[in-house]
């Protein structure tokens, strides 16, 4: 069994760039969740908004290996109108239950921690660690230090019993 894999969804390419930086830092494989139908242009923008407002399950493509082949998974996706991108949300819900370690990274100016909560809801337990990145920081390269720190946290975290869920930091002030 391999140790870590990064699974990402990216509409514009920013999350792909961040996922590649993380996978390079971790020296791990990278797998993409893709739209089954293009989201390019105005109609694609409109579908993004409607799919998220209505919390629709959307079709997607995933050509990677079974997730059970990895001990730890990192999920990366953008935030659309304050919520996790619909293709990643649909993918996570279809892949349950998760019996391995999971972490999350989201691309957001707003709603990043709400998206992390949606990931926890889809997974059935909170991911740990979690990082929220800004598009401008990823594109400019300023996010590299944050991604390196996230990678270090992934590598150094103890292996835990997947049946034990962690409490979100906001519920445990001593852990914040």
N, C-alpha and C positions, 0 to 999 in steps of 0.2 A: 504494500500500500504506500502510495506517495504521501508526502507530508502536507503540502499546501498547493492549492490551485486558486487562481483568480478568475471569476466569472463576471462579465460586465455586459451592460447594454449602453450603447451610445448612439444618439441620433445625430449630433453635430460633429462628433469626433473628439470633443474635450474629455469625456470620460474615458474614451479609448486611449488618449494620451496619458492620462493619470494612471490607468490600469497598466499600461506598458511600463511606466516608470516604476510602479510597485512590483510588477512581475520581474523586471530587470534587477531590482534591489533584492528581491527574495530568491532569485534564480529559480523561478517556478513557472509552470505552464499557464497560459492565458486562453480562456475560451469565451466566445461571444454569443450572447442572446441577440437575435436579429428580428427585425420586423418582418412579418410574413407579407405585408403590403407596405409599400413605400410611404413614408411620412414627409416627403419633400414638398416644398411649396406651401401656399396658403391653405390648401385643402388638408395637407398633412398637419399643419399647425392647428387647424380647427379640430381635426380628429384627436390630437394630443389633449386639447382642452376638454372636449366632450368625453373622451374615454376616462379622463381623471375625475371630472365632475360627477359622472355617473358610476364611477368605480367599476367600469366594465372589465370583464375578462376578455383579453384580446389575443388573437392568434400571433404566434411567434415561431422562430426557428432556432433550434439549438442542435449543433452537430458535434458537440463535445462528447467526451466519455461519460459514463455513469458517474454521478457525484459520489457514490459509495466507494470509488477508487481512491479517494483522498481523505486524509484524517482531518484536515482543516480547510475551510472554504472561506474566501473573501468575496463578497458580492458588492459590485460597484454599479451605480446608476445615477442618472440625473434626477432632479426634482422638477416637476411640472406643476405650476400653479399651487405650490405648497404641498404637493404629494409625490410619493415615489412614482417614477415613470411606469405607466401601465404595462408595458411588455415585461419588465422585471418583476413587478408585483404578480402578474399572471404566472410567470415562470416559477417564482418561489412557492406560490400556492399549489401549483401542480407537482412540485418536487417533494412536498411533505411526505412523511415526517423526516426531520433532520436529526440524525443520530451522531453527528460529528460536530467538531468545534466550528463556529461560524463567527465572522467579523463583517463589518459593513463600512463602506465608504460611499458618501453621496456628494453630488455636485449641486450646490445650492447657494443662492444669495439669501433666501428665506425658506423656512420650512424644512431645513435639514434635519433637525432633531425629530420633527413630526414624521419625516420619512423614515428615520431610524426606528421609530415606534411602529410604523407600518411594516417594516422588515421583521420586527419582533413578532408582530401579530401573524404575519405570513409564515414565519418559521415555527411559531409555537413557543418561542423563548427569546429573550433578548440577545442580540449579538454582542460580542465583546472581543476586541475593542471596536470603537466607532470613531470615524473621522468625517468631518464636513469640510469640503474644499470649495473654494470659489473659482469660477471659470477663469477670471483674470489672473489669479495666482498660478493656476496650472499652465495657462498659455505663456505667461511671462517666465515661468520656471521658479517663481518664488515659493511654490508649494513643495518643492523638492525636500526641504528640511522637515516639513510636516509629514510627508510621505515616508521619509527615512525613519522618523520617530515612530510612526504607525507600524512600519515593518519591524522595528526593534521590539515593539510591544507584542507583535504577533509571534516573533521568534522566542521571546523570553517568557511568554505566558505559560503557566503550568498546564499540563493536560488535566482536564477536569472530567468528571463523570457527566456525560451528556444529559443524563436525567436530572441533573441539578441545575436549576435556572438561577441566573444571577439577577439581583435586583437592580433596576436602573439607578444610576447615581443620584438622581433627584429624589429618590425615595430613601436613600442612605446618605445623609449629609456627611457622615464621617468618611465616606469613600470618595467624595467629590474632590 
